[in-house]
Amino acid sequence: MAVARYLGLGGLVLVLLISALAVIYSKYHSRLIFIEIQKQERALDQYEVEWGQLQLELTTLAEQNRVEQVARGQLKLVMPVREKIIYIKP
């Protein structure tokens, strides 16, 4: 009877240790996942900043007067006289 009691108690202690180790592993794994999430969020923030900078650069480069300045300065283009302009209706 005493042996069965010690075996039952030993089994419960073993289950308790296994449960404690499972909790420790689960907590460790969740911390690793949390750290990875934080890294990905920092990368996302950096990409959003870069996206905003690219949008600003695109807006600056696509302005009508900027295009006209580049056409006149670098490409040496001139505006044709009004009579030579042909309008095409869609």
N, C-alpha and C positions, 0 to 999 in steps of 0.2 A: 504494500500500500504506500509506503514512504517512497519507494523507488518510482512508482507511477506519479506521485506528487512532484518529485524532483524533475522527472522527465517533462511533465506538463509545465512546470515553472521554467525549465530550461528552454522548452519550445516557445513559450511566451516571450522570454528574453531574446531569443533568436529572432522572432518575428518583430519585436520592438527594434532591435538593431538594424534589421533589414529595412524597416520602415524609416528609421532615422537616416540611414544612408540614402534611401530613395529621395527623401526630402532634401538632403544636402545636394545631391546630384541635380535635382529639379531646380533648386535655387541657383546653383552654379550655371546651369544651362540657360535659365531665364536671364541671368546677368550678362552672359555672352550675347544673347539675342538683343538685349537692351543696348549694349555697347555698339553692336552692328547697326541698330536702328539709328542711334545718335550719329554715327559716321555717315549714314545715308542721308539723314536730314541736313547735316552740314554740307554735304556735296550738293544736295538739292538747292539749298540756299545760295551756294556759289553759282550754280547754273542759272538761277533766277536773276542774280546780279549781272551775270554775263549776258543773259538774254536782254535785260533792260538796256545795257550798254550797246548791244548790237542794234536794238530797235532805235535808240537815239542816233547812232551812227547812220543807220539807213535813212532815217528821216532827214538828217542833215545832208546826206549825199544826194537824196532824191528831190530836194527842193528845186522848184522851177528856175529860180535865179542862179542857183549853183550849176545846174545843167547848162544853162545858157552861158555862164561865165567860162565853163570848161570848153564848150563848143567854140566860143569866140577866141579864147586864149590859147588853148593847146591844139585845137583842130583847125583853127583859122577859118571857121565858118562865118558866113554873114547871112543876115536875114534877107530873103529875096524881096524884090519890089512887090507891092500889093497886086499888080496886074498879073504877075507870074505865078501867084498862088492858086492852086486848084483845090477846090473843096469837093470831097466825095461823100455823098449821102449814103448812109447804111441801108 
